[in-house]
Amino acid sequence: LDYLQVSLSHITGENIVKRDKESIKNLLEIFDGLLEYLTERISETSHEKSLIYTYLAVLPRADQILQNAS
């Protein structure tokens, strides 16, 4: 997987079902990493949207520009 840059071949469904502690630990570490990545991306996206909305709020609207031009 591109996001993880790690092989997942050592984690098998069979080992998870057998309650292999090492496999479960590895799977939980992957979930933890994915959660961290997604949380970071959501935060970045929210910040970017906030900046865009702030920028748009200070721009004059088209009707104001036309009114000032006449």
ZIHU-V569924 format. One line per field, one symbol per residue. ss: DSSP state (a for helix, b for strand, c for the rest). phi: phi as a letter, one per 30 degrees, with the letter a starting at -180 (. if undefined). burial: b if it has 24 or more other C-alpha atoms within 12 Angstrom, else e. A space follows every 50 residues. Layout:
# ZIHU-V569924
ss: ???
phi: ???
burial: ???
This chain:
# ZIHU-V569924
ss: ccccccccccccaaaaacccaaaaaaaaaaaaaaaaaaaaaaaaaaaaaa aaaaaaaacccaaaaaaaac
phi: .dddhbdcddccedddddidedddddddddeddddddddddddddddddd dddddddcdddedddddddc
burial: eeeeeeeeeebeeeeeeeeeeeeeeebeeeeeeeeeeeeeeeeeeeeeee eeeeeeeeeeeeeeeeeeee
